[in-house]
């Protein structure tokens, strides 16, 4: 906390080597702490000494010291050691001291107004240059994170964020190196383990991805996305029941997210159950998809197919009719309706449905085969 005060004061007048996020430095120099303590005590003593004549010193100093409390580590907000993005209010105190003090100096030296103007412009230019250079680092995630890593040490969070950025760009080897560095600086960091899992997933190494996602969850990350990632890795290894169980944990994690994040995983789960011939479980998860995507014709027709195979004809007919109520020109829906009608011994209506499908799509081979089958019965 003492060092943070000194660094904030320095940064106000010498704004260089700034970073978007500062990790804690565990190797503190006793000399640096001593110097920072001496600075704080010295400034406080001057403010007390000058209080009768220059009350603005005490006002500005107490403003700075007091409003900076949330970001010096005593009252911890986030995991950073400093957060210079929060100094817009605390620095008002230092600016009060600076402005009133400079004005008093100008008066005591009786400086000409033109000289004052030149000094003011020179100050603005001097501060504008590092401000311009600093904002140039904010062009993209990559430039921002590269800069932060160049001016800080052991910055596990920025290494993870940069890794995640590169992973999204499919620069997997570069991303992995950063994630490994992040884990060196903070072992078992769940965010990094999750990102490494996604890297393995993208490389089609689903077993390694499963291991990493499981590790992320064990180290305290209970975010639904991690459970969903784990579920997807398990499903793609032919373990749909384990994947479904982890999807259930994602829903029960207590973290509020949009349920739509589970759509892709549910689709993969349905495909795996269908591949294994477990139509009942496929239908169960298709109903979940239907709830999440009520307007998806594809999901509805897959559900109709599953319910038909399970001989749930009433529900299947109601579902396909719902599709046709919205889109009378959907050939696949007419074909699906024909299958349901044929299975329930309504041959003439089935023939009409298949003929309707073929009228809409003359090259619809499945509907043609079904029509032949219906005509032969």
PLY file of the C-alpha trace (Angstrom):
ply
format ascii 1.0
element vertex 377
property float x
property float y
property float z
element edge 376
property int vertex1
property int vertex2
end_header
0.00 0.00 0.00
2.83 2.40 0.87
4.63 1.66 -2.38
1.39 2.14 -4.32
0.98 5.68 -2.96
4.51 6.55 -4.05
3.98 4.99 -7.49
0.72 6.85 -8.00
2.40 10.15 -7.16
5.25 9.37 -9.55
2.87 8.35 -12.33
0.93 11.61 -12.00
3.98 13.65 -13.00
5.96 11.01 -14.91
3.34 8.90 -16.74
5.50 6.21 -18.34
5.63 2.39 -18.19
1.91 2.23 -17.54
0.04 -1.07 -17.86
-3.59 -2.12 -18.08
-3.11 -4.48 -15.10
-0.40 -4.68 -12.43
0.31 -7.95 -10.60
1.55 -8.03 -7.02
5.30 -7.89 -6.66
6.16 -10.37 -3.89
9.84 -9.38 -3.77
9.54 -6.00 -2.09
12.66 -3.90 -1.56
13.04 -2.69 2.01
14.85 0.38 0.71
11.96 1.19 -1.65
9.39 0.78 1.13
11.53 2.99 3.39
11.82 5.69 0.73
8.07 5.60 0.04
7.33 5.84 3.77
9.67 8.82 4.09
7.94 10.50 1.14
4.46 10.08 2.64
5.55 11.23 6.08
7.46 14.17 4.59
4.54 15.39 2.46
2.13 14.97 5.38
4.47 16.95 7.65
4.74 19.79 5.12
0.95 19.91 4.79
0.55 20.17 8.58
3.30 22.76 8.83
1.85 24.90 6.04
-1.79 24.47 7.04
-2.26 27.95 8.58
-1.03 29.69 5.38
-1.71 27.16 2.62
-4.81 25.13 3.42
-4.99 23.87 -0.17
-2.00 21.60 0.56
-3.85 19.73 3.31
-7.08 19.70 1.30
-5.41 18.24 -1.80
-3.30 15.74 0.14
-6.19 14.38 2.22
-8.33 14.17 -0.92
-5.62 12.14 -2.68
-4.82 9.88 0.29
-8.45 9.23 1.18
-9.96 8.57 -2.24
-7.06 6.28 -3.20
-7.77 3.83 -0.36
-9.86 1.39 -2.50
-6.99 0.79 -4.94
-3.88 0.54 -2.78
-4.47 -2.97 -1.49
-5.78 -2.29 2.03
-9.36 -2.41 0.77
-8.90 -4.88 -2.08
-10.96 -4.39 -5.24
-9.90 -6.99 -7.82
-6.57 -8.81 -7.91
-4.29 -5.97 -9.01
-1.63 -4.27 -6.91
-2.41 -0.93 -8.55
-5.17 0.39 -10.79
-4.18 3.71 -12.30
-7.40 3.70 -14.31
-9.14 4.63 -11.04
-7.03 7.73 -10.36
-9.28 10.22 -12.14
-10.84 11.14 -8.78
-7.78 10.83 -6.43
-5.59 12.89 -8.78
-7.92 15.86 -8.32
-6.22 16.28 -4.95
-2.74 16.39 -6.49
-3.97 18.74 -9.22
-5.32 21.12 -6.55
-1.88 21.19 -4.92
-0.14 21.61 -8.26
-2.41 24.34 -9.66
-2.65 26.42 -6.48
1.06 25.96 -5.80
2.16 26.98 -9.30
-0.19 29.98 -9.22
1.39 31.07 -5.94
4.89 30.69 -7.40
3.95 32.75 -10.43
2.65 35.50 -8.18
5.70 35.50 -5.92
8.09 35.71 -8.89
5.77 38.21 -10.63
6.10 36.35 -13.92
4.83 38.06 -17.03
1.55 36.65 -18.36
3.23 35.70 -21.63
5.80 33.60 -19.77
3.00 31.95 -17.82
1.22 31.13 -21.08
4.38 29.65 -22.58
4.95 27.50 -19.48
1.32 26.34 -19.53
1.53 25.36 -23.20
4.89 23.63 -22.63
3.34 21.62 -19.77
0.37 20.56 -21.91
2.67 19.52 -24.76
4.97 17.66 -22.37
2.01 15.67 -21.01
0.34 15.24 -24.40
3.32 13.37 -25.82
3.32 10.47 -23.29
-0.50 10.49 -23.38
-0.40 9.98 -27.15
2.21 7.25 -26.81
0.18 5.53 -24.10
-3.05 5.52 -26.09
-1.19 4.03 -29.06
-0.89 0.82 -27.03
-4.69 0.52 -26.98
-5.10 -0.21 -30.70
-5.94 -3.87 -30.09
-5.84 -6.57 -27.44
-2.48 -7.69 -28.79
-0.78 -4.28 -28.58
-2.30 -3.66 -25.14
-1.17 -7.00 -23.71
2.26 -6.85 -25.33
2.84 -3.46 -23.74
1.67 -4.65 -20.32
4.01 -7.65 -20.42
6.94 -5.42 -21.41
6.57 -3.14 -18.36
5.52 -5.67 -15.68
6.86 -8.96 -14.32
5.13 -12.28 -13.66
1.87 -10.93 -15.06
-0.14 -14.16 -15.09
-3.48 -12.49 -15.89
-2.23 -10.59 -18.95
-0.40 -13.70 -20.16
-3.70 -15.59 -19.91
-5.65 -12.82 -21.64
-3.07 -12.59 -24.43
-3.10 -16.39 -24.74
-6.89 -16.31 -25.08
-6.68 -13.63 -27.78
-4.17 -15.63 -29.81
-6.20 -18.82 -29.31
-9.24 -17.12 -30.83
-7.06 -16.25 -33.85
-5.93 -19.91 -34.09
-2.30 -18.96 -33.35
-2.19 -21.98 -31.11
1.56 -22.45 -30.61
2.05 -18.81 -29.61
-1.00 -19.00 -27.37
0.19 -22.15 -25.63
3.56 -20.59 -24.75
1.81 -17.68 -23.05
-0.56 -19.96 -21.17
2.35 -22.08 -19.94
4.07 -18.90 -18.72
0.86 -17.88 -16.94
0.75 -21.22 -15.12
4.40 -20.82 -14.11
3.56 -17.50 -12.47
0.28 -18.73 -10.98
0.04 -22.54 -10.83
-3.45 -24.03 -11.23
-4.92 -20.75 -12.49
-8.34 -21.94 -13.62
-8.76 -19.35 -16.39
-5.49 -20.44 -18.00
-6.31 -24.14 -17.64
-9.62 -23.54 -19.40
-7.90 -21.68 -22.27
-5.31 -24.44 -22.61
-8.19 -26.89 -22.76
-9.70 -24.98 -25.68
-6.30 -25.05 -27.43
-6.17 -28.84 -27.05
-9.78 -29.04 -28.23
-8.94 -27.07 -31.37
-6.09 -29.53 -32.00
-8.65 -32.37 -31.79
-6.92 -33.74 -28.67
-10.19 -34.23 -26.82
-8.68 -36.42 -24.07
-6.14 -33.72 -23.14
-8.87 -31.07 -23.36
-11.02 -33.11 -20.95
-8.12 -33.34 -18.48
-7.50 -29.58 -18.61
-11.17 -28.61 -18.27
-11.50 -30.99 -15.31
-8.43 -29.41 -13.70
-9.90 -25.93 -14.22
-13.08 -26.98 -12.43
-11.17 -28.66 -9.57
-9.13 -25.49 -8.96
-12.26 -23.47 -8.36
-13.66 -22.45 -11.75
-17.33 -23.40 -11.69
-18.32 -21.23 -14.65
-20.96 -22.85 -16.88
-18.77 -22.43 -19.96
-16.05 -24.60 -18.45
-18.56 -27.35 -17.67
-19.94 -26.97 -21.19
-16.42 -27.23 -22.64
-15.79 -30.35 -20.57
-19.10 -31.82 -21.70
-18.29 -31.23 -25.36
-14.85 -32.86 -25.02
-16.45 -35.92 -23.41
-19.25 -36.16 -25.97
-16.78 -36.10 -28.85
-14.93 -39.01 -27.23
-18.13 -41.07 -27.36
-19.09 -40.45 -23.72
-22.43 -38.65 -24.07
-23.80 -39.63 -20.65
-20.80 -38.07 -18.88
-21.09 -35.01 -21.09
-24.79 -34.66 -20.33
-24.07 -34.88 -16.60
-21.61 -31.98 -16.87
-24.10 -29.95 -18.88
-26.48 -30.43 -15.98
-23.78 -29.13 -13.61
-23.35 -26.11 -15.89
-27.03 -25.28 -15.49
-26.84 -25.80 -11.71
-23.59 -23.82 -11.22
-25.45 -20.75 -9.96
-23.73 -18.43 -12.46
-26.24 -16.54 -14.56
-25.53 -16.93 -18.27
-27.64 -17.10 -21.40
-28.79 -20.70 -21.91
-28.05 -20.23 -25.62
-24.36 -20.87 -24.84
-25.31 -24.57 -24.52
-26.87 -24.89 -27.97
-23.81 -26.18 -29.84
-22.97 -28.67 -27.09
-26.55 -29.93 -27.02
-26.51 -30.40 -30.80
-23.31 -32.43 -30.55
-24.85 -34.46 -27.71
-27.91 -35.20 -29.83
-25.74 -36.27 -32.77
-23.73 -38.63 -30.55
-26.86 -40.22 -29.04
-28.31 -40.68 -32.52
-25.04 -42.21 -33.72
-25.16 -44.67 -30.81
-28.80 -45.48 -31.53
-30.06 -44.05 -28.24
-33.09 -42.33 -29.74
-34.78 -41.78 -26.38
-31.86 -39.70 -25.05
-31.58 -37.92 -28.40
-35.27 -36.95 -28.17
-34.85 -35.79 -24.57
-32.07 -33.39 -25.56
-33.86 -32.33 -28.73
-36.69 -31.15 -26.50
-34.15 -29.03 -24.60
-32.91 -27.62 -27.89
-36.49 -26.98 -28.97
-37.00 -24.96 -25.76
-33.85 -22.90 -26.46
-34.52 -22.50 -30.18
-38.32 -22.53 -30.59
-38.08 -21.11 -34.12
-35.53 -23.63 -35.41
-37.16 -25.75 -38.11
-34.15 -28.07 -38.19
-34.46 -28.86 -34.47
-38.21 -29.39 -34.75
-37.85 -31.80 -37.68
-35.13 -33.78 -35.91
-37.45 -33.98 -32.91
-40.30 -35.18 -35.14
-38.03 -37.88 -36.56
-36.98 -39.03 -33.07
-40.56 -39.06 -31.73
-41.72 -41.00 -34.77
-39.05 -43.66 -34.18
-40.17 -43.82 -30.55
-43.78 -44.25 -31.77
-44.83 -41.01 -30.10
-47.02 -40.23 -33.10
-49.41 -37.74 -31.53
-46.56 -35.52 -30.30
-44.71 -35.93 -33.61
-47.75 -34.87 -35.63
-48.35 -31.84 -33.41
-44.73 -30.79 -33.76
-44.59 -31.10 -37.56
-47.93 -29.32 -37.85
-46.45 -26.45 -35.85
-43.72 -26.14 -38.50
-46.23 -26.23 -41.34
-48.39 -23.58 -39.68
-45.44 -21.23 -40.04
-44.14 -22.46 -43.43
-46.49 -24.31 -45.78
-43.69 -24.59 -48.37
-41.34 -26.69 -46.27
-40.85 -29.92 -48.22
-39.05 -31.68 -45.36
-41.96 -30.96 -43.02
-44.49 -32.42 -45.49
-42.31 -35.51 -45.84
-42.08 -35.87 -42.05
-45.85 -35.49 -41.77
-46.29 -38.19 -44.40
-44.09 -40.58 -42.40
-46.21 -40.00 -39.27
-49.47 -40.43 -41.21
-48.23 -43.63 -42.85
-47.14 -45.06 -39.49
-50.63 -44.43 -38.12
-52.40 -46.12 -41.07
-53.60 -42.94 -42.76
-52.31 -43.98 -46.15
-54.24 -41.58 -48.42
-53.26 -38.52 -46.40
-49.67 -39.78 -46.27
-49.62 -40.03 -50.07
-50.92 -36.46 -50.31
-48.17 -35.26 -47.95
-45.41 -37.00 -49.93
-46.80 -35.63 -53.20
-46.84 -32.14 -51.68
-43.19 -32.54 -50.67
-42.24 -33.64 -54.20
-44.17 -30.79 -55.74
-42.12 -28.38 -53.67
-38.85 -30.28 -54.27
-38.98 -32.54 -57.35
-35.49 -33.90 -56.59
-36.46 -34.98 -53.03
-35.38 -38.66 -53.21
-36.47 -39.54 -49.67
-40.00 -38.27 -50.28
-40.13 -40.22 -53.58
-39.12 -43.45 -51.85
-41.71 -42.84 -49.14
-44.39 -42.18 -51.75
-43.58 -45.46 -53.52
-43.73 -47.28 -50.20
-47.07 -45.67 -49.32
-48.53 -46.50 -52.73
-47.57 -50.15 -52.43
-49.30 -50.63 -49.11
0 1
1 2
2 3
3 4
4 5
5 6
6 7
7 8
8 9
9 10
10 11
11 12
12 13
13 14
14 15
15 16
16 17
17 18
18 19
19 20
20 21
21 22
22 23
23 24
24 25
25 26
26 27
27 28
28 29
29 30
30 31
31 32
32 33
33 34
34 35
35 36
36 37
37 38
38 39
39 40
40 41
41 42
42 43
43 44
44 45
45 46
46 47
47 48
48 49
49 50
50 51
51 52
52 53
53 54
54 55
55 56
56 57
57 58
58 59
59 60
60 61
61 62
62 63
63 64
64 65
65 66
66 67
67 68
68 69
69 70
70 71
71 72
72 73
73 74
74 75
75 76
76 77
77 78
78 79
79 80
80 81
81 82
82 83
83 84
84 85
85 86
86 87
87 88
88 89
89 90
90 91
91 92
92 93
93 94
94 95
95 96
96 97
97 98
98 99
99 100
100 101
101 102
102 103
103 104
104 105
105 106
106 107
107 108
108 109
109 110
110 111
111 112
112 113
113 114
114 115
115 116
116 117
117 118
118 119
119 120
120 121
121 122
122 123
123 124
124 125
125 126
126 127
127 128
128 129
129 130
130 131
131 132
132 133
133 134
134 135
135 136
136 137
137 138
138 139
139 140
140 141
141 142
142 143
143 144
144 145
145 146
146 147
147 148
148 149
149 150
150 151
151 152
152 153
153 154
154 155
155 156
156 157
157 158
158 159
159 160
160 161
161 162
162 163
163 164
164 165
165 166
166 167
167 168
168 169
169 170
170 171
171 172
172 173
173 174
174 175
175 176
176 177
177 178
178 179
179 180
180 181
181 182
182 183
183 184
184 185
185 186
186 187
187 188
188 189
189 190
190 191
191 192
192 193
193 194
194 195
195 196
196 197
197 198
198 199
199 200
200 201
201 202
202 203
203 204
204 205
205 206
206 207
207 208
208 209
209 210
210 211
211 212
212 213
213 214
214 215
215 216
216 217
217 218
218 219
219 220
220 221
221 222
222 223
223 224
224 225
225 226
226 227
227 228
228 229
229 230
230 231
231 232
232 233
233 234
234 235
235 236
236 237
237 238
238 239
239 240
240 241
241 242
242 243
243 244
244 245
245 246
246 247
247 248
248 249
249 250
250 251
251 252
252 253
253 254
254 255
255 256
256 257
257 258
258 259
259 260
260 261
261 262
262 263
263 264
264 265
265 266
266 267
267 268
268 269
269 270
270 271
271 272
272 273
273 274
274 275
275 276
276 277
277 278
278 279
279 280
280 281
281 282
282 283
283 284
284 285
285 286
286 287
287 288
288 289
289 290
290 291
291 292
292 293
293 294
294 295
295 296
296 297
297 298
298 299
299 300
300 301
301 302
302 303
303 304
304 305
305 306
306 307
307 308
308 309
309 310
310 311
311 312
312 313
313 314
314 315
315 316
316 317
317 318
318 319
319 320
320 321
321 322
322 323
323 324
324 325
325 326
326 327
327 328
328 329
329 330
330 331
331 332
332 333
333 334
334 335
335 336
336 337
337 338
338 339
339 340
340 341
341 342
342 343
343 344
344 345
345 346
346 347
347 348
348 349
349 350
350 351
351 352
352 353
353 354
354 355
355 356
356 357
357 358
358 359
359 360
360 361
361 362
362 363
363 364
364 365
365 366
366 367
367 368
368 369
369 370
370 371
371 372
372 373
373 374
374 375
375 376
